[in-house]
Amino acid sequence: MPESVSSRRYPQDAWCPDRLLAHRLPLDALLMRLPAARPADTMMALAAGLLAAAPATVHAQRERAIVRAESFGGTTVERPAGTVGRDSYTQQGVQVQLSHRVVREQGRSIVLLGGQWRGVQVALPQPSGAREPNTLTTLHVAAADLMLLRTVGERHTVVGVLRPGLYGESVRAEGALFVDRIVSPRTTVGAGLSYGSAYGRLLPIPVVHVLSRVSRRVLVDALLPARGDVWWMPRRGLDLGVNASLAGAQYGLSTAPQVAGANQLWLANATVGPQARWSPGGGKWQVTADAGFTVLRRLEYARDGRSVADLAPGNVPYARLGLQRLF
């Protein structure tokens, strides 16, 4: 198999970005739903990070399996008229993701087949007269992850993503199309368009990707506006950094009981904080962790794409912990 561009430009003792980027690839970020959250968020839009260091052959790594959990602090919300519920709004979530990679044409084409499940438990207001007004609501996403990566020439990689599945009580598909280009031995930029709900609302969103190896131990990786990461690698198997990300989803709601006549829930969190990932023995397993504060939040009831009640939750601290295995 031909030598990858990334291995030629980044010797092993410099820790090639293919390996470093594997942590930030949940398709949420890539589908601009991105978060699964990286706790990780994702998936907010495309697999730009996957390709950034390997234009001639796509030998990049990605998560084979992910298990992550997150928790947000409690805050007050503005309950719609005619509803009851808890005094404090809370949110917790769990993500499970599995993937299988198929390599073709000596690495110039890669197909990723997989699926993921996400569960979010929130303390939502209930209609007046509800038998259990303080009950927690669980929202689910269960979707297939289909991704095609194809190198074109020596500098470009095209990525297509499709994620059909169940989002709350709605069946739909989200997706993205992205192109990356190497502009220098240490920098890759890309652009594309995603159709997803990272903002809590299903929208077409343009994205820009920037990957730059600033120095031997510092890596900047951003998929704007979904996320931005700065990583410092003090030693092999340990990466420390700062992350800003936006993760959310548009959930379909059941017909009964309804709050304010809503059939959709828009939920999203923008977060900022430190992060770390540790590979025991420098192997394929990684423990990931991040914590910080939300800076923007969305929690709205909507009907047919129109907001009918904004619960306006306040900003709170959050924490995420995960375990993943790379290809």
Secondary structure, 3 states (H helix, E strand, C coil): CCCCHHHHHCCHHHCCHHHHHHHHCCHHHHCCCCCCCCCCCCECCCCHHHHCCCCCCCCCCCEEEEEEEEEEEEECCCCCCCEECCCCEEEEEEEEEEEEEEEEHHHCEEEEEEEEEEEEEECCCEECCCCCCCCCEEEEEEEEEEEEEEEECCCEEEEEEEEEEEEECEEEEEEEEEEEEEEECCEEEEEEEEEECCCCCCEEEEEEEEEEEEECCEEEEEEECCEEEEEEEEECCEEEEEEEEEEEEEEECCCCCCCCCCCEEEEEEEEEEEEEEECHHHCCEEEEEEEEEEEEEEEEEEECCEEEEECCCCCCEEEEEEEEEEC
